[in-house]
Structures are given as C-alpha cells and as structure tokens.
C-alpha cells in the first residue's frame, strides 16, 4: 500500500484492487470496495461517490491488516467481521458458517409463510424452531420480520450460539422473542416449554414451523479452499452422501410439527429428488422443491397433514406391529388389516383372521420407492410410472427380490404407496405392511375400523385398532410391470391412458 500521506479513498480502493488482482483473490473489486469502506468508516457506495475523502494513517493500517488476511485466503465476510442478511447486519467470524444468498431464500420462504398464516388465521403467536442456527441469521430474521413469532434457535456448537447471542444483542426488542438452546437437532429442545405447556408432554405438537440450514456436503467432497480451510466442518459435512442431518430432521420434524405446520429445509441441488422422496415417504403433504436466486433447486418445503392420528397412536401401532401383531385401520379406500411383511408368521395370522388361504398373495404397502426397491425389481420405466402415480391408487405387480414369497410361494408381489400421509409415516417406521381389506374372505368390508376388526375371525393377533372410517375411495389400478410393457390387470383409481411406460434412450456400447 502507498504511504498514507495525502492518500484518498479512491487511491486506497485502487491500491487494494491491484493487490488482490495480483494475488488472485476472487472478485477483487468486491473485496477492495468492501475493505476500503470498512477501513474508512464509509458505506460501500461512497467509495465510488466520494473518492477524494482523505485517509488517516490508522485507516490505512486497518485496510492493510484486512488486506493481508484476504490475500491469505480468509473469506471476506470473516475479514470484515459482519455481513448483511435480509434486513439485518450480522456479526460473522470463524464460529459459524457465512450467511449466504441461498439461505436468504430459505428464510424468505419461512417468513412469507408465517406472515400469510398469521394474517389468514389471525394468530397472536406462532412458534418456530431454527435448527442449527449458526450465527442466528434465519432465527433473527424471522423474529425481526414476524412480530408474532416466538423463535427457538438450536445449535450443537457453544461457539456458534455465543455468536448468535452477540447478534441477538443488536436485534432490539425482537430479541425477547428468541431463545438459544444447545444440543444436537431436536435433542436441544427436550424439556422446552411453549407458552404454559410442556412441549415434551405434548409430543411437540405446538410448533408451527421448523426451518434449518443443516450440513449437507458429502464427506470427501472437494470444496474450495476458502470454504474448507475456514468455515466450521461440523456445519458443512454430513456423512457419505451428505444427507445424515437431513434424514434426522425430516424424520423427527414429523412429530414435532403441529398439524398443518411447515418444514423448510436448505439442501444441495443434487439432493432435491432424494430429499423430496424422503419427505413423501415420511408422510408429509404438499411436498415441493423451491429454487434459489440462481435458479437451482435449494429448499425442501413440506407440511404435516392437518387431520391424522396423533403421534402416540402411531407409536402404539408401530410397537404392536414390531411385536408381531397386526392392526386394523381405515385406509384411503377400505379398512385394512396390516402386519409387517417381513414377519411371515404375522402375515399368516392376517390370512387366518380373514379366513383366506395362505397361497393367495395380498398387496404390500410401502412408504415409497426406496422401500419398493428393497422388495421388488423395478425397471426404469416401472420406476417412472411409480413416480408419476405414487402415493396413490396404483399397485405395481413386479418380480420379488430374493426368490419366491415364503408364504404364498409366488415370484411376484403387488406393491403400492398409500395416499394417506399418516399411513406412510407408520410404514416408514416399521417397514412394508400387508395392504389387504379387513374382512373375512368374500365378505363386505365395513367402513368403520371397529366394525371391521369385530368381523375378523377370533384369534390372537389384533394389536390395536386405529379408530375412524375409511373414505371408500376407488380401488387401486393394478398393473403388471414384469414385462416390456405394462399390462393392466384391474382398472381403478388411475386412468388406463396414463399408464404408458416412459421412453428411455437405449444404452450405447460406445
């Protein structure tokens, strides 16, 4: 840097830019402008508007110190010590990830939904959790922009929470609606009270929104040195496929959210289809992927269904199924009797309760394609068919993996992902289950789960009844996908004209 005597702001900027260009610093103009502004106490725009502003020795020394850090590879946001995020100016340092534009998009999705929900439902308060808050960017933005929001911000890192606490101090009165909690994901909220109620006792059903920018980089993935050398690895990397944290959040948020509550989750672009399928299999509804400002897939948005059995009922049903019993419950068509397909003895008891021969196969319900792939062989065309019509009224008959079925002795299975979110949630917990009607063989199936259970043959096996009445929807369309083209075995809920196999290019030997 030139001697400070007579140095002007424009000179400082040009000297910094030349230094950064020579050192190969990315976007040298941005770094030069921001560091010149920080050193001079001016706004970044004033670097261009007031280039004749005199610089003091102290200002130049401060600029030189920051420039040396930037040339050494330290991110500009850390060098400056603060960075803008939506309407806030946040302290930034090595304790937490740098707040980025894509995360602003995630925060915006959450804020827009909260503001709309507050207006539509005239709510005085909404309860929000920001998992892995880091410097507090999402949590504090929500508190600042949604006056009705009570925000619980969690992080496993005490250092990150201390930085978030520093940022809270500059939030003003909105900070009184934010609290910080240390721990791994939802464990940080154990014993948390919402209003006058203990969330633990309520099974966490008072949370209107859960939002997170979790780690989602795969172990071993090569990041730029500016990221990998400086930002905290615990906030970046998440297992072999980068989805360890995402899986935990998608799985557990299903319990913590209130009916109708929303999950908003930042993800990597390449993970979009896998994460969306994960949410569908877990029984969320209105699952979609939102894009960031660059047009890249960036956020999972999914809601908990408004009407479904409570978490304790799902827990009880899962426990009974794991114990080898079967359950009776209303489905999206008829009342069904369900046992874990992996438990051959339990499936046999279902046949006995229905007075149905063991040699007759019954459909199997799966939470989604991942479970289906473990049971049957699906061609790319069959998978595309499932992706178009699952969850819903399509049963695919495909070759069973692992040889003949141990009970009915056939080489094929019929598999379907049911439309009801709570049922996919249950199946996601325990694995595939039988999807047969809860009636004696040849009899009508009562709409009421209680009446259906009473009509089954009396024998040990009914673990529990999920009360309710089946909707009586149209039975599923059954399609054989074992051949080169689909063959409709039974018409039903899915129109036959929509069942053409998708075209895939032939593999080339070249």
C-alpha positions in Angstrom: 0.0 0.0 0.0 1.2 3.5 -0.8 2.3 5.9 2.0 -0.7 7.3 3.8 0.3 10.9 3.4 -2.2 12.5 1.1 -3.9 9.2 0.3 -7.5 9.4 -0.7 -10.3 6.9 -0.5 -10.2 6.3 -4.3 -6.4 5.7 -4.1 -7.0 3.2 -1.3 -9.6 1.3 -3.3 -7.4 1.2 -6.4 -4.4 0.0 -4.5 -6.3 -2.8 -2.8 -7.9 -3.9 -6.1 -4.4 -4.1 -7.7 -3.1 -6.1 -4.7 -6.0 -8.5 -4.9 -5.8 -8.9 -8.6 -2.1 -9.7 -8.4 -2.7 -12.3 -5.6 -5.6 -14.0 -7.5 -8.2 -13.1 -4.9 -11.7 -14.0 -6.3 -13.8 -10.9 -7.2 -11.0 -8.5 -6.3 -13.3 -5.4 -7.0 -15.8 -6.5 -4.3 -13.1 -7.2 -1.7 -11.3 -4.0 -2.4 -14.5 -1.9 -2.2 -15.8 -3.5 1.0 -12.4 -3.3 2.8 -11.9 0.3 1.7 -15.4 1.1 3.0 -14.8 -0.7 6.3 -11.4 0.9 6.9 -12.7 4.4 6.2 -16.0 4.1 8.0 -17.9 4.8 4.9 -20.7 2.9 3.1 -19.5 0.8 0.2 -21.3 3.1 -2.3 -19.4 6.1 -1.0 -16.1 4.5 -2.2 -17.2 5.4 -5.7 -19.2 8.5 -4.8 -16.6 10.2 -2.6 -13.2 9.1 -3.9 -11.4 12.3 -2.7 -12.1 11.5 1.0 -8.8 11.8 2.9 -7.5 8.7 4.6 -5.7 8.7 8.0 -2.7 6.6 8.9 -5.0 4.5 11.2 -7.4 3.9 8.4 -4.7 2.7 6.0 -3.2 0.4 8.7 -6.6 -1.1 9.2 -7.0 -1.7 5.5 -3.6 -3.2 5.2 -4.3 -5.7 8.1 -7.6 -6.7 6.5 -6.0 -7.0 3.0 -3.3 -9.3 4.4 -6.0 -11.6 5.8 -7.9 -11.6 2.5 -4.8 -12.4 0.5 -4.1 -15.3 2.9 -7.5 -16.8 1.7 -9.7 -15.8 4.6 -13.3 -15.2 3.4 -14.2 -11.5 3.0 -17.2 -11.9 5.4 -14.8 -13.0 8.2 -12.3 -10.3 7.4 -15.0 -7.6 7.6 -16.5 -9.2 10.8 -20.0 -8.5 9.6 -22.3 -9.3 6.7 -25.8 -8.3 5.6 -28.6 -10.9 5.6 -32.0 -9.7 4.5 -32.7 -6.7 6.7 -30.0 -7.4 9.3 -26.3 -6.7 9.6 -24.8 -9.7 11.4 -21.5 -10.3 13.1 -19.6 -13.0 11.3 -16.5 -15.0 12.3 -15.0 -18.5 12.3 -17.5 -19.8 14.9 -20.3 -20.2 12.3 -21.0 -20.5 8.6 -21.1 -17.4 6.5 -24.7 -16.3 5.8 -25.3 -16.7 2.1 -27.9 -15.5 -0.5 -29.3 -19.1 -0.9 -30.0 -19.1 2.8 -31.8 -15.8 2.5 -34.2 -17.5 0.1 -34.8 -20.2 2.6 -35.5 -17.6 5.3 -37.8 -15.8 2.9 -39.9 -18.9 2.3 -40.3 -19.3 6.0 -41.1 -15.7 6.6 -43.6 -15.4 3.8 -45.5 -18.5 5.0 -45.5 -17.2 8.6 -46.8 -13.8 7.6 -49.5 -15.3 5.5 -50.5 -17.8 8.2 -50.7 -15.1 10.8 -52.9 -12.9 8.6 -55.2 -15.7 7.5 -55.7 -17.3 10.9 -55.4 -14.1 12.9 -52.8 -15.6 15.2 -51.3 -13.7 18.1 -48.3 -16.1 18.3 -46.6 -18.6 16.1 -43.9 -21.0 17.4 -40.8 -21.5 15.3 -37.6 -23.6 15.6 -34.4 -22.9 13.7 -32.3 -26.0 13.9 -28.5 -25.4 13.6 -28.9 -21.6 13.8 -25.1 -20.8 13.5 -24.8 -17.0 13.7 -28.6 -16.7 14.1 -29.3 -15.4 10.6 -32.6 -17.3 10.0 -33.9 -17.2 13.5 -33.2 -13.5 14.0 -34.6 -12.5 10.6 -37.8 -14.3 11.5 -38.1 -12.6 14.8 -37.4 -9.2 13.2 -39.8 -9.6 10.3 -42.6 -11.6 12.0 -43.6 -9.8 15.3 -45.9 -12.8 16.3 -43.0 -15.3 16.1 -41.6 -16.9 19.1 -38.3 -18.4 17.9 -36.3 -21.3 19.5 -32.8 -21.4 17.9 -30.7 -24.5 18.4 -27.1 -25.5 17.7 -24.7 -28.2 18.9 -21.9 -25.7 18.9 -21.5 -23.5 22.0 -19.2 -21.2 19.9 -21.9 -20.7 17.3 -24.5 -20.0 20.0 -22.2 -17.3 21.5 -22.0 -15.6 18.1 -25.8 -15.9 17.7 -26.2 -14.3 21.2 -23.9 -11.4 20.1 -26.2 -10.9 17.1 -29.3 -11.0 19.3 -27.9 -8.1 21.3 -28.3 -5.9 18.2 -31.8 -7.0 17.5 -33.6 -4.7 19.9 -37.0 -5.7 21.4 -37.4 -8.6 19.0 -34.6 -10.4 20.8 -37.0 -11.0 23.7 -38.9 -13.5 21.5 -35.7 -15.5 20.7 -34.1 -18.2 22.9 -31.0 -20.2 22.3 -30.7 -23.9 23.1 -27.6 -26.1 22.8 -27.8 -29.7 21.6 -28.0 -31.9 18.6 -31.0 -31.1 16.5 -34.3 -31.8 18.4 -32.4 -33.0 21.5 -31.7 -29.4 22.2 -35.5 -28.9 22.7 -36.0 -31.6 25.3 -38.0 -30.2 28.2 -38.7 -27.0 26.3 -41.9 -25.2 27.3 -44.1 -23.4 24.8 -46.4 -21.0 26.5 -47.8 -22.6 29.6 -47.5 -26.2 28.2 -44.5 -28.5 28.3 -43.7 -29.5 24.7 -42.3 -32.8 25.9 -45.7 -33.9 27.3 -47.5 -32.7 24.2 -45.1 -34.6 21.9 -44.0 -31.3 20.4 -47.2 -30.6 18.5 -47.2 -26.9 19.1 -44.5 -25.9 16.5 -45.9 -24.1 13.6 -42.7 -24.0 11.6 -39.3 -25.8 11.6 -36.6 -24.3 9.4 -33.0 -25.3 9.0 -29.8 -24.8 7.0 -28.2 -28.1 8.1 -24.8 -29.5 6.9 -25.4 -31.2 3.5 -22.0 -31.7 2.0 -20.9 -35.3 1.5 -17.8 -36.4 3.3 -14.8 -36.3 0.9 -16.5 -33.8 -1.4 -13.9 -31.2 -2.6 -14.9 -27.7 -1.6 -13.0 -24.5 -2.4 -10.1 -23.8 0.0 -11.9 -20.6 1.0 -14.7 -22.7 2.4 -12.9 -25.8 3.5 -10.0 -24.1 5.2 -12.0 -21.6 7.2 -15.7 -22.5 7.8 -16.6 -25.0 10.6 -16.7 -28.5 9.2 -19.4 -29.6 11.6 -21.7 -27.2 9.8 -20.7 -28.4 6.4 -20.2 -32.2 6.2 -22.9 -34.8 6.9 -21.9 -38.3 6.1 -21.1 -40.3 3.0 -24.0 -38.8 0.9 -24.3 -35.5 2.8 -27.8 -36.5 4.0 -27.2 -37.6 7.6 -28.6 -34.4 9.1 -31.4 -34.0 6.5 -32.6 -37.6 7.3 -32.8 -36.8 11.0 -34.6 -33.6 10.5 -37.1 -34.9 8.0 -37.8 -38.0 10.2 -38.2 -36.2 13.5 -39.9 -33.0 12.4 -42.9 -35.1 11.5 -43.5 -35.5 15.2 -42.6 -32.0 16.4 -44.7 -30.1 13.9 -48.3 -29.1 14.7 -50.9 -30.4 12.2 -50.7 -28.1 9.2 -47.2 -27.0 10.3 -44.4 -26.4 7.8 -40.9 -27.7 7.3 -38.4 -25.6 5.3 -35.0 -27.2 4.8 -32.0 -25.9 2.8 -30.5 -28.7 0.6 -27.9 -29.2 -2.1 -29.2 -29.0 -5.6 -28.2 -32.6 -6.4 -30.2 -33.9 -3.4 -33.5 -32.4 -4.4 -35.3 -35.6 -5.7 -33.9 -37.8 -3.0 -35.0 -35.4 -0.2 -38.5 -34.9 -1.7 -38.9 -38.7 -1.9 -37.8 -38.9 1.7 -40.4 -36.4 2.8 -43.2 -38.1 0.8 -42.3 -41.5 2.4 -42.4 -39.9 5.8 -46.0 -38.8 5.2 -45.7 -35.1 4.6 -48.0 -33.5 2.1 -47.7 -30.6 -0.3 -44.0 -31.5 -0.8 -42.2 -29.3 -3.2 -38.7 -28.1 -4.0 -38.1 -24.3 -4.2 -35.2 -22.7 -6.2 -32.7 -20.1 -5.2 -31.9 -16.8 -7.0 -29.6 -18.7 -9.4 -32.4 -21.0 -10.4 -31.0 -24.0 -8.6 -33.0 -26.4 -6.5 -32.4 -25.2 -3.0 -35.1 -25.8 -0.4 -37.5 -28.6 0.6 -40.9 -27.3 1.7 -43.3 -29.8 3.2 -46.2 -29.7 5.6 -47.7 -32.0 8.2 -51.2 -33.1 7.3 -53.9 -31.3 9.3 -56.1 -34.4 10.1 -54.4 -37.6 11.1 -54.0 -39.9 14.2 -51.8 -38.4 16.9 -48.2 -39.4 17.4 -49.0 -41.6 20.4 -51.4 -43.7 18.3 -48.8 -44.1 15.5 -46.2 -45.1 18.2 -48.6 -47.7 19.6 -49.4 -49.1 16.2 -45.7 -49.3 15.4 -44.9 -51.1 18.7 -47.7 -53.7 18.1 -46.5 -54.3 14.5 -42.9 -54.8 15.7 -44.2 -57.3 18.3 -45.6 -59.5 15.6 -49.3 -58.5 15.9 -51.5 -56.9 13.3 -53.5 -53.7 13.3 -56.8 -52.7 11.8 -57.1 -49.1 10.4 -59.0 -47.1 7.8 -57.1 -46.5 4.6 -57.6 -44.3 1.6 -60.0 -46.9 0.2 -61.3 -49.6 2.7 -60.4 -50.5 6.2 -57.3 -52.6 6.1 -55.6 -55.2 8.3 -51.9 -54.7 8.4 -48.9 -56.8 9.5 -45.2 -56.3 8.8 -44.4 -58.1 5.6 -41.0 -59.1 6.9 -42.8 -61.1 9.7 -44.1 -64.2 7.8 -45.9 -65.5 10.9 -47.7 -62.3 11.4 -48.8 -62.3 7.7 -50.0 -65.8 8.1 -52.1 -64.7 11.1 -53.7 -62.0 8.9 -54.7 -64.7 6.4 -56.2 -66.8 9.2 -58.1 -63.8 10.6 -59.5 -63.2 7.1 -60.1 -67.0 6.7 -58.1 -66.6 3.5 -55.8 -69.3 2.0 -52.1 -68.7 2.7 -51.5 -69.5 -1.0 -53.3 -66.3 -2.2 -51.0 -63.3 -2.4 -52.0 -59.9 -0.9 -50.8 -56.4 -1.8 -48.0 -54.9 0.1 -48.0 -51.2 1.2 -44.7 -49.3 1.0 -43.8 -45.8 2.1 -42.2 -45.0 -1.3 -39.8 -46.2 -4.0 -36.9 -46.8 -1.6 -38.9 -49.5 0.2 -40.3 -50.9 -3.0 -36.8 -51.3 -4.4 -35.9 -53.5 -1.5 -38.8 -55.8 -2.2 -39.2 -56.0 -6.0 -37.3 -55.5 -9.2 -38.5 -52.3 -11.0 -37.3 -51.3 -14.4 -36.6 -47.6 -15.1 -39.9 -47.5 -16.9 -41.8 -49.0 -13.9 -40.0 -46.6 -11.5 -41.1 -43.7 -13.7 -44.7 -45.0 -13.5 -44.5 -45.1 -9.7 -43.0 -41.6 -9.6 -46.0 -40.3 -11.6 -48.7 -42.0 -9.5 -47.3 -42.6 -6.0 -48.6 -42.0 -3.4 -52.0 -43.0 -4.6 -54.1 -45.6 -6.4 -51.6 -47.6 -8.4 -50.5 -51.2 -7.5 -47.5 -52.5 -9.4 -47.0 -56.2 -9.7 -43.3 -56.9 -10.1 -40.8 -59.7 -9.5 -39.9 -60.3 -5.9 -36.3 -59.9 -4.9 -34.8 -62.9 -3.1 -36.9 -65.6 -4.8 -40.3 -66.9 -4.0 -42.5 -65.5 -1.3 -42.1 -67.6 1.8 -45.9 -67.8 2.5 -47.8 -67.8 -0.8 -44.9 -69.2 -2.8 -45.1 -66.9 -5.9 -42.4 -65.0 -7.6 -44.3 -61.7 -7.8 -45.6 -59.1 -5.3 -48.0 -56.2 -5.7 -46.8 -53.0 -4.1 -48.4 -49.6 -3.6 -47.6 -46.4 -1.7 -50.9 -45.3 0.0 -52.2 -41.8 -0.3 -52.7 -41.3 3.5 -49.7 -39.4 5.0 -50.0 -41.0 8.4 -50.0 -44.5 6.9 -46.8 -43.8 5.0 -45.3 -42.4 8.2 -46.2 -45.6 10.0 -44.8 -47.8 7.2 -41.7 -45.7 7.1 -41.2 -46.5 10.8 -41.8 -50.3 10.6 -41.2 -51.3 7.0 -43.7 -52.6 4.4 -47.0 -54.0 5.6 -49.8 -56.0 4.2 -52.4 -53.9 2.4 -55.4 -56.2 2.4 -59.0 -55.4 3.3 -60.1 -56.1 6.9 -62.9 -58.6 6.2 -63.4 -62.3 6.2 -62.7 -63.8 2.8 -65.6 -63.0 0.4 -67.5 -60.7 2.8 -68.1 -56.9 2.5 -65.7 -54.7 4.3 -67.2 -52.4 7.0 -66.3 -48.7 6.7 -65.7 -48.5 10.4 -62.4 -49.8 11.7 -64.0 -51.1 14.9 -66.7 -53.0 13.0 -64.1 -54.3 10.6 -62.0 -55.6 13.4 -65.0 -57.2 15.1 -65.8 -59.1 11.9 -62.5 -60.8 11.6 -62.0 -64.4 12.9 -61.4 -64.5 16.6 -57.8 -65.4 17.3 -54.8 -63.7 19.0 -53.2 -61.2 16.7 -55.0 -57.8 16.7 -52.6 -55.5 18.4 -54.6 -52.3 18.1 -57.3 -50.5 16.1 -56.8 -47.0 14.7 -60.3 -45.6 15.0 -62.0 -44.0 12.1 -64.0 -44.6 9.0 -62.5 -45.4 5.6 -63.2 -42.9 2.8 -64.4 -45.6 0.5 -62.4 -44.3 -2.5 -61.9 -46.2 -5.7 -59.8 -49.3 -5.5 -56.3 -49.1 -7.0 -55.4 -49.8 -10.5 -53.3 -52.9 -10.7 -50.6 -53.1 -13.3 -48.2 -55.9 -14.2 -44.7 -54.4 -14.8 -42.8 -57.7 -15.2 -42.7 -57.4 -19.0 -41.5 -55.0 -21.6 -44.8 -53.1 -21.4 -47.3 -52.6 -18.6 -50.3 -54.8 -18.5 -53.4 -53.6 -16.7 -54.8 -56.4 -14.5 -57.6 -54.3 -12.9 -58.8 -50.8 -13.7 -59.4 -48.5 -10.9 -58.3 -45.1 -9.5 -55.6 -44.4 -12.1 -56.8 -44.0 -15.7 -55.5 -46.6 -18.1 -54.5 -44.0 -20.7 -51.9 -42.6 -18.2 -50.1 -45.9 -17.8 -47.8 -45.9 -20.8 -44.2 -46.6 -20.0 -41.9 -43.6 -20.3 -39.4 -43.6 -23.2 -35.8 -44.1 -22.2 -32.9 -44.0 -24.6 -31.2 -47.3 -25.4 -27.9 -47.8 -23.7 -25.0 -47.4 -26.1 -22.0 -49.7 -26.3 -19.8 -46.8 -27.4 
